[in-house]
Amino acid sequence: MTCLWPGLCAQAYIDGYHEQLQIDSHFLCSDQRMDTELVDRLVLQLNRIYPQILSDKEAHRFRSLRVPVDERRVQLLEHLYGEGEEACQEFYRALQIHAEDVYADLPTTVRKRGPMFFLSCFSVAVGMAVLYYYGDGETFRCTGGFLHCSVARISKDAFVSCADVGKHK
């Protein structure tokens, strides 16, 4: 597959959760929402459901209040990264369950919703408009009501376009 924008494509394709954790680790270690309570919930989730990923002894170590939460976060992420793909995947699943806002702000999930998504949606809309205006009369007969007035949300502003339903001869 060739890419028109190599910089964007290199960022858009991540091989797996293992690589995703490596990319997101700086954000996860610096985000203040990853507080003691959230780290504890993540550790408990991984320990109870996947004891092969996080044993009781390891869970106790990552929940110890004698160690600052900043250090525990780093140690937990290093441990999960060392455990491999499945451990990283389960961490992301637990993070999504317990902190959807943090999960949505991860650098790798923001990239997935980035400019390529907008460009693909915009391209579809432009393609439909071109076919509607320059296509023969039979092409989009059933879409007249759909294309009559369409609204697309772009950031905080709204773009509204209205089209003439009838064909002019």
N, C-alpha and C positions, 0 to 999 in steps of 0.2 A: 504494500500500500504506500502510495506517495502522499506527501502532505504539502499543502500549499504554504503553511506557516510552520516550519520545523520547530521553532521555539515553543509554540503552543502544543504541538503534537508530542514533543518530548515530555512536557509536563502533564499531558492529559492521560497518558497510558502508564499505569502502575501495575507491575506484575502480580502483586499479591499483598496480603495483609502484612506480611513481614516487611516488605519494602515500604508500605504505607506507614507503618509504625516508625520506621527509621526517619521518614520525612516529617511526620507529625510530632516527633518526640520533643523538639525544642518548644513548640507551641504548648504541648501538654505539660511540660515542666515549668513553663513561665506563666501559664494562665492561673489567675487567682481563684477561679471557680473550682479548680481541682484542690479543694480544701481537705481538711482532715476527715470530715464527714463523708465526702464523696469517695475519697481513697479507701476508707473503711468499707463502704458499700460495695465498691468494685472488688476489693479483696475478698469479702465475704461471699459475693456472688461466684467468683471464680473458685474459691475453696469449696463451697458447698456443692456446686453443680459439677465442677471439673477438678476433683482432688488430684488427678494425675498431672494437672497443670500447676496447681498451687496446693502443696501439702499443708497439713495443720501447722507444722513447725514454721514453714515459710509465711503462712498467713499471720501467725502470731508475730513474727519478726516485722512484717510490713504494717502491722497495726499498732506497734509499740509506740506509746506516747513519749517515751524517753528520747526518741529520735525525731528531729524536726520533720514536718510534713514534706518540706522541699527535698530532703534526702530520701525519704521513703518513696516519694514519687519517682525519683531517678532510679532507685534500686528496683522498684517494681517494674518499670519499663525495661530496664536492662535484663531483668530476670525473664520477662515475657519474650523479649526479643531473642534471648538465648534458647528459649524453649521451642521456637520455630513457628511455622505458619499457623497451625491450629490454635496455639496459645494466643497469638496476635489476633486471630479472627474472633475468638471468644472474648478477648478484651474489648474489641470494638463493639461486639454485640452487647456486652454489659454496659459500656459507656453510652450506647444509644438508648438502652432501657432506663438507666439511672440519671442521665444528663443529656437530654436531647439537644439542649441549647449549645453545650460544649461540642457535641458531635457535629452539629450543623456548621459550627464555625471552624472546624479543622481545615487546615490548608488543603488537604487532599479532597475533601468533600466540597469545598468552595470552588476548586478548580473544575470539578465535574459539572457544576452549575454555571461555569464562567462564560466567556465570550463565544465559545463554539456553540453552546446551546442557543444563545440569542441569534447567532448567525444562521443556524439551521432553521429555526422557526421563522425568521425573517425571509429566508430563501423560499420556504414553502409558500408563504403569503404572497411574495412577489410572483412566484410561478403561477399560482392560482389566478392572480390579477391579470397577468399577461395572457393566460389562456382564456380568461373570461372576456377580455376586451378584444383580443385579436383572433380568437378561435371562431370556427363556424357556428352558426346558430344552433346546431344540434349538440354541441359539445357539453355545455353546462346548463342545459335547459332546467334541470331540477334544482340548481343551486341559486336561482334568482333570489329567493327569499333569504338564503343564507348570506349571500354577498350584498344584499340590500344595505344593510348597515352593520358594520363589524367594529368591535372595540378591542384594542390590544393594549394591555398595560405595559408601559415602559417606565421602569423606575417609579418615581413618584408621580410622574405626569401620565396622562392618558392620551392616546392617539385615536381619533375617531375618524373613520372614513365612510362615506355614503356613496353608493353607486346607483345609477339609474337601472331599474329592473327591466324596463322594456328596451328592445333593440330599435335603433333609429335606422330607417332605410334611406 
